[in-house]
């Protein structure tokens, strides 16, 4: 049960973002820029970063949501599953492995990102912008994970919710739906 009164039909982050729309707006905008904006990293790769961080933080809601979104973007479910258990063995590029490793380090502490991490990423072709955005996505998802878990948000009763949420994230991005979320009430 959530620690504060949020709309019951909006589990996880959505209920919190609806609770306080004024604070939600800037983080929604930042998320939209980082995960859906112009980038040399694909949307699927950026969702993998969110997945690795959320999984490492044991945030069940965010892990399920971003795994489902990554799966849809990638058109398969093996990769997201693998990055959660063994980045080194995952079927992603060597560059992506280095970026996911950086993201996982940021999750623990930004101070764990070393010059060696950065040199390896650059040696695999990562640009300064890709490294920057990886660190910022990782930091942003630490915020989201702590927000979701710190307020004790509920998981949806139906696991199929995450497939619907992933479709919404792919089709509408991270901004609030113009019509709101009342249509999700049962």
BABA-233974 format. One record per atom (N, C-alpha, C): residue in three letters; z negated, x negated, y. Coordinates in steps of 0.02 Angstrom, whole numbers, padded with zeros to 5 digits, always signed. Atoms other than C-alpha are relative to their C-alpha. Layout:
BABA-233974
ALAZXY ...
//
This chain:
BABA-233974
UNK+00000-00042-00059 UNK+00000+00000+00000 UNK+00000-00044+00062 UNK-00003+00041-00060 UNK+00048-00072+00170 UNK-00066+00001+00039 UNK+00062+00006-00039 UNK-00092-00131+00283 UNK+00003+00041+00064 UNK-00008-00041-00059 UNK-00022-00029+00428 UNK+00043+00060-00019 UNK-00038-00061+00014 UNK+00059+00143+00437 UNK+00073-00010+00017 UNK-00073+00005-00009 UNK+00246+00122+00411 UNK+00032+00059-00037 UNK-00034-00056+00032 UNK+00373+00251+00359 UNK+00009-00014-00075 UNK+00001+00009+00073 UNK+00359+00275+00170 UNK+00069-00011-00029 UNK-00068+00006+00028 UNK+00547+00286+00144 UNK+00033-00067+00017 UNK-00027+00065-00021 UNK+00571+00111+00217 UNK-00044-00056-00027 UNK+00041+00054+00028 UNK+00497-00019+00099 UNK+00018-00067+00032 UNK-00015+00069-00022 UNK+00486-00203+00143 UNK+00009-00007+00074 UNK-00011+00019-00069 UNK+00551-00273+00304 UNK+00024+00057+00044 UNK-00029-00053-00042 UNK+00644-00118+00363 UNK-00054+00043+00032 UNK+00055-00040-00028 UNK+00484-00018+00385 UNK-00036-00037+00056 UNK+00033+00039-00052 UNK+00407-00160+00486 UNK+00044-00005+00062 UNK-00045+00005-00057 UNK+00561-00179+00595 UNK+00004+00066+00038 UNK+00001-00066-00032 UNK+00560+00008+00629 UNK-00066+00013+00035 UNK+00066-00010-00029 UNK+00374+00003+00668 UNK-00002-00026+00072 UNK+00002+00030-00067 UNK+00403-00110+00818 UNK+00071-00025+00017 UNK-00071+00015-00012 UNK+00585-00104+00872 UNK+00010-00053+00054 UNK-00009+00049-00054 UNK+00558-00210+01027 UNK-00007-00072-00026 UNK+00006+00068+00028 UNK+00500-00362+00927 UNK+00053-00010-00055 UNK-00051+00006+00052 UNK+00626-00324+00789 UNK+00067-00022+00029 UNK-00067+00013-00028 UNK+00776-00335+00904 UNK+00018-00074+00004 UNK-00021+00070-00004 UNK+00772-00522+00942 UNK+00004-00036-00068 UNK-00006+00033+00064 UNK+00738-00573+00762 UNK+00060+00027-00040 UNK-00061-00028+00030 UNK+00875-00455+00702 UNK+00061-00037+00027 UNK-00057+00034-00031 UNK+00995-00536+00826 UNK+00006-00071-00025 UNK-00001+00068+00026 UNK+00947-00711+00770 UNK+00025-00002-00072 UNK-00021-00003+00070 UNK+00968-00663+00588 UNK+00074+00016-00005 UNK-00071-00017+00000 UNK+01137-00585+00624 UNK+00043-00061+00017 UNK-00037+00060-00020 UNK+01197-00743+00711 UNK+00001-00051-00058 UNK+00005+00052+00051 UNK+01134-00859+00574 UNK+00032+00019-00067 UNK-00025-00019+00066 UNK+01184-00759+00420 UNK+00068+00033+00000 UNK-00064-00034-00002 UNK+01337-00665+00480 UNK+00048-00027+00053 UNK-00041+00028-00053 UNK+01400-00763+00630 UNK+00049-00052-00027 UNK-00048+00052+00017 UNK+01536-00894+00632 UNK-00036-00061-00027 UNK+00031+00058+00032 UNK+01493-01038+00516 UNK+00048-00030-00050 UNK-00038+00032+00053 UNK+01571-01164+00401 UNK-00033+00012-00068 UNK+00032-00022+00062 UNK+01445-01104+00271 UNK+00020+00073-00010 UNK-00018-00069+00013 UNK+01499-00944+00186 UNK-00061+00045+00007 UNK+00056-00048-00003 UNK+01395-00787+00201 UNK-00040-00004-00065 UNK+00035+00007+00064 UNK+01354-00806+00016 UNK-00045-00061-00002 UNK+00040+00061-00001 UNK+01293-00984+00042 UNK-00062+00010+00044 UNK+00057-00011-00045 UNK+01183-00929+00187 UNK-00050+00048-00032 UNK+00045-00044+00037 UNK+01112-00789+00079 UNK-00037-00039-00055 UNK+00034+00042+00050 UNK+01073-00920-00054 UNK-00058-00038+00032 UNK+00054+00034-00036 UNK+00969-01014+00076 UNK-00059+00049+00007 UNK+00053-00051-00007 UNK+00871-00853+00111 UNK-00033+00014-00067 UNK+00026-00013+00068 UNK+00852-00826-00077 UNK-00047-00056-00022 UNK+00042+00057+00021 UNK+00785-01001-00112 UNK-00067+00000+00037 UNK+00062+00001-00039 UNK+00658-00991+00029 UNK-00045+00059-00020 UNK+00040-00059+00017 UNK+00601-00814-00012 UNK-00030-00005-00070 UNK+00025+00010+00068 UNK+00586-00854-00197 UNK-00056-00052-00001 UNK+00052+00052-00003 UNK+00488-01013-00160 UNK-00064+00024+00032 UNK+00059-00028-00033 UNK+00371-00913-00049 UNK-00028+00060-00040 UNK+00023-00055+00043 UNK+00349-00784-00190 UNK+00001+00067+00035 UNK-00007-00064-00034 UNK+00404-00643-00075 UNK+00049+00042-00042 UNK-00039-00039+00048 UNK+00464-00516-00203 UNK+00054+00042+00035 UNK-00048-00042-00035 UNK+00548-00399-00078 UNK+00059-00041+00025 UNK-00054+00041-00030 UNK+00647-00533+00014 UNK+00041-00035-00053 UNK-00037+00032+00054 UNK+00692-00624-00146 UNK+00050+00048-00032 UNK-00044-00050+00031 UNK+00763-00466-00224 UNK+00057+00020+00047 UNK-00050-00021-00049 UNK+00854-00415-00064 UNK+00055-00053+00008 UNK-00050+00051-00014 UNK+00939-00582-00034 UNK+00035-00026-00062 UNK-00035+00013+00062 UNK+00976-00614-00216 UNK+00056+00050-00009 UNK-00051-00053+00007 UNK+01068-00447-00220 UNK+00057-00011+00050 UNK-00052+00013-00049 UNK+01162-00490-00059 UNK+00042-00061-00019 UNK-00037+00060+00022 UNK+01208-00664-00122 UNK+00046+00017-00059 UNK-00041-00020+00058 UNK+01269-00589-00286 UNK+00063+00038+00021 UNK-00058-00038-00023 UNK+01382-00467-00194 UNK+00050-00046+00035 UNK-00045+00045-00035 UNK+01453-00601-00080 UNK+00036-00047-00047 UNK-00029+00049+00047 UNK+01482-00721-00224 UNK+00040+00033-00055 UNK-00036-00037+00051 UNK+01548-00587-00340 UNK-00025-00014-00071 UNK+00031+00014+00065 UNK+01432-00641-00481 UNK-00074-00010+00010 UNK+00073+00005-00007 UNK+01247-00657-00520 UNK-00030-00064-00027 UNK+00026+00062+00030 UNK+01231-00826-00605 UNK-00027-00048+00053 UNK+00017+00052-00049 UNK+01224-00934-00449 UNK-00068+00012+00033 UNK+00065-00014-00033 UNK+01080-00847-00360 UNK-00057-00009-00049 UNK+00052+00011+00051 UNK+00982-00846-00521 UNK-00015-00073-00011 UNK+00009+00072+00013 UNK+01010-01031-00546 UNK-00034-00036+00059 UNK+00031+00036-00056 UNK+00964-01086-00369 UNK-00075+00014+00004 UNK+00071-00016-00001 UNK+00797-00999-00391 UNK-00039-00040-00052 UNK+00036+00036+00052 UNK+00755-01100-00546 UNK+00015-00075-00002 UNK-00018+00071+00004 UNK+00849-01265-00533 UNK+00060-00014+00046 UNK-00053+00013-00049 UNK+00948-01309-00377 UNK+00049-00052-00026 UNK-00042+00055+00023 UNK+01014-01469-00456 UNK+00051+00023-00053 UNK-00044-00024+00053 UNK+01092-01372-00602 UNK+00043+00059+00021 UNK-00035-00060-00023 UNK+01159-01228-00498 UNK+00075-00014+00010 UNK-00073+00008-00009 UNK+01348-01200-00491 UNK+00021+00006+00073 UNK-00019+00005-00070 UNK+01363-01244-00307 UNK+00022-00071+00015 UNK-00023+00066-00019 UNK+01439-01392-00217 UNK-00059-00048+00009 UNK+00053+00050-00012 UNK+01342-01554-00200 UNK-00027+00007+00071 UNK+00023-00011-00069 UNK+01336-01521-00013 UNK-00050+00057+00002 UNK+00045-00058-00001 UNK+01257-01351-00044 UNK-00065-00016-00035 UNK+00062+00020+00034 UNK+01132-01427-00165 UNK-00046-00037+00049 UNK+00041+00037-00048 UNK+01074-01546-00028 UNK-00028+00046+00053 UNK+00024-00048-00052 UNK+01062-01404+00099 UNK-00055+00045-00029 UNK+00051-00042+00031 UNK+00964-01294-00022 UNK-00065-00039-00010 UNK+00059+00043+00007 UNK+00847-01440-00055 UNK-00035-00008+00067 UNK+00030+00003-00067 UNK+00820-01459+00132 UNK-00036+00065+00015 UNK+00030-00066-00013 UNK+00786-01272+00146 UNK-00066+00007-00038 UNK+00061-00005+00040 UNK+00659-01281+00005 UNK-00055-00045+00028 UNK+00050+00044-00031 UNK+00573-01427+00091 UNK-00028+00032+00063 UNK+00023-00034-00060 UNK+00565-01331+00255 UNK-00050+00054-00018 UNK+00044-00054+00022 UNK+00485-01188+00160 UNK-00072-00024-00009 UNK+00067+00028+00010 UNK+00340-01300+00114 UNK-00029-00026+00066 UNK+00020+00027-00064 UNK+00331-01392+00280 UNK+00061-00035+00030 UNK-00055+00033-00033 UNK+00460-01447+00406 UNK-00006-00076-00003 UNK+00011+00072+00002 UNK+00382-01619+00397 UNK+00021-00031-00066 UNK-00022+00026+00064 UNK+00440-01635+00217 UNK+00075-00017+00000 UNK-00071+00019-00006 UNK+00621-01649+00274 UNK+00003-00072+00024 UNK-00001+00072-00014 UNK+00656-01835+00272 UNK+00070-00023+00022 UNK-00063+00031-00016 UNK+00791-01949+00336 UNK+00045-00004-00062 UNK-00038+00003+00062 UNK+00843-01969+00155 UNK+00035+00067-00015 UNK-00030-00067+00009 UNK+00872-01780+00140 UNK+00062+00007+00045 UNK-00054-00009-00049 UNK+00980-01783+00296 UNK+00059-00046-00017 UNK-00053+00048+00018 UNK+01077-01939+00244 UNK+00039+00024-00061 UNK-00034-00027+00059 UNK+01114-01861+00073 UNK+00045+00059+00018 UNK-00040-00058-00021 UNK+01174-01700+00154 UNK+00063-00023+00037 UNK-00058+00025-00038 UNK+01287-01795+00274 UNK+00049-00036-00046 UNK-00043+00035+00047 UNK+01353-01903+00133 UNK+00041+00049-00042 UNK-00036-00052+00037 UNK+01404-01742+00044 UNK+00044+00043+00045 UNK-00045-00035-00046 UNK+01495-01682+00200 UNK-00033+00052+00045 UNK+00033-00049-00043 UNK+01363-01575+00286 UNK+00004-00023+00073 UNK-00003+00015-00072 UNK+01384-01566+00474 UNK-00069+00009+00031 UNK+00063-00010-00036 UNK+01245-01573+00601 UNK-00014+00074+00009 UNK+00010-00072-00010 UNK+01272-01388+00634 UNK-00023+00034-00065 UNK+00021-00029+00064 UNK+01257-01345+00449 UNK-00072-00018-00016 UNK+00069+00021+00011 UNK+01097-01446+00436 UNK-00047+00038+00046 UNK+00040-00038-00049 UNK+01029-01365+00594 UNK-00010+00072-00024 UNK+00004-00071+00019 UNK+01070-01190+00534 UNK-00039+00009-00065 UNK+00039-00003+00062 UNK+00998-01224+00360 UNK-00074-00001+00015 UNK+00071+00006-00018 UNK+00832-01277+00436 UNK-00023+00064+00036 UNK+00020-00059-00037 UNK+00830-01129+00555 UNK-00001+00062-00045 UNK+00002-00056+00047 UNK+00875-01003+00418 UNK-00063-00004-00043 UNK+00060+00009+00042 UNK+00737-01076+00309 UNK-00063+00018+00040 UNK+00058-00016-00042 UNK+00611-01065+00452 UNK-00004+00075+00014 UNK-00002-00072-00014 UNK+00666-00888+00494 UNK-00023+00040-00061 UNK+00020-00037+00059 UNK+00645-00831+00315 UNK-00073-00012-00019 UNK+00073+00009+00007 UNK+00471-00908+00309 UNK-00035+00052+00043 UNK+00028-00051-00044 UNK+00433-00794+00457 UNK+00006+00068-00034 UNK-00009-00065+00033 UNK+00507-00643+00367 UNK-00045+00007-00061 UNK+00041-00004+00060 UNK+00418-00682+00204 UNK-00073+00012+00017 UNK+00070-00007-00020 UNK+00250-00698+00290 UNK-00012+00068+00034 UNK+00003-00066-00033 UNK+00284-00540+00393 UNK-00005+00054-00053 UNK-00003-00050+00053 UNK+00327-00437+00238 UNK-00064-00002-00042 UNK+00058+00005+00043 UNK+00185-00503+00131 UNK-00066+00005+00038 UNK+00061-00002-00041 UNK+00057-00521+00271 UNK-00021+00071+00019 UNK+00017-00070-00014 UNK+00068-00335+00306 UNK+00003+00043-00062 UNK+00006-00035+00063 UNK+00069-00289+00123 UNK+00051+00054-00011 UNK-00051-00052+00007 UNK+00233-00194+00126 UNK+00012+00017-00073 UNK-00012-00025+00067 UNK+00281-00092-00024 UNK+00069-00021-00026 UNK-00065+00008+00033 UNK+00418-00130-00149 UNK+00027+00070-00013 UNK-00027-00066+00015 UNK+00538+00012-00178 UNK-00016+00021-00072 UNK+00014-00025+00067 UNK+00500+00123-00327 UNK+00059-00011-00047 UNK-00062+00007+00040 UNK+00681+00109-00386 UNK+00030-00069+00014 UNK-00030+00066-00010 UNK+00746-00069-00413 UNK+00073+00004+00024 UNK-00068-00010-00025 UNK+00920+00000-00376 UNK+00004+00001+00076 UNK+00003+00002-00073 UNK+00863+00007-00195 UNK+00032-00065+00027 UNK-00025+00064-00024 UNK+00908-00177-00180 UNK+00076-00005-00001 UNK-00073-00001+00000 UNK+01089-00147-00228 UNK+00026+00038+00060 UNK-00019-00040-00059 UNK+01101-00014-00092 UNK-00013-00041+00064 UNK+00017+00042-00057 UNK+01014-00130+00031 UNK+00051-00056+00008 UNK-00049+00054-00003 UNK+01133-00272-00013 UNK+00067+00025+00028 UNK-00062-00031-00027 UNK+01283-00158+00020 UNK-00007+00010+00075 UNK+00012-00012-00071 UNK+01206-00112+00188 UNK+00003-00066+00039 UNK+00000+00065-00034 UNK+01179-00296+00233 UNK+00071-00028+00003 UNK-00069+00025+00000 UNK+01358-00338+00185 UNK+00044+00039+00048 UNK-00043-00042-00041 UNK+01437-00191+00273 UNK-00022+00006+00073 UNK+00026-00012-00067 UNK+01324-00179+00426 UNK-00036-00060+00030 UNK+00036+00058-00025 UNK+01241-00349+00442 UNK-00074+00015+00007 UNK+00073-00002-00007 UNK+01063-00369+00501 UNK-00024+00041+00060 UNK+00020-00041-00058 UNK+01066-00259+00655 UNK-00022+00069-00024 UNK+00023-00067+00016 UNK+00981-00089+00655 UNK+00060+00047-00004 UNK-00054-00049+00005 UNK+01094+00050+00597 UNK-00001+00045+00062 UNK-00001-00040-00061 UNK+01151+00149+00750 UNK-00034+00068-00009 UNK+00030-00066+00013 UNK+01093+00312+00669 UNK-00072-00004-00024 UNK+00068+00008+00026 UNK+00926+00239+00613 UNK-00001+00006-00075 UNK+00010+00000+00072 UNK+00857+00264+00439 UNK-00026+00065-00029 UNK+00025-00065+00025 UNK+00807+00447+00426 UNK+00041+00025-00059 UNK-00043-00022+00055 UNK+00954+00474+00308 UNK-00024-00026-00068 UNK+00026+00028+00062 UNK+00859+00370+00179 UNK-00060+00040-00028 UNK+00055-00042+00024 UNK+00720+00500+00167 UNK+00025+00043-00058 UNK-00019-00042+00057 UNK+00721+00596+00003 UNK-00022+00071+00010 
//
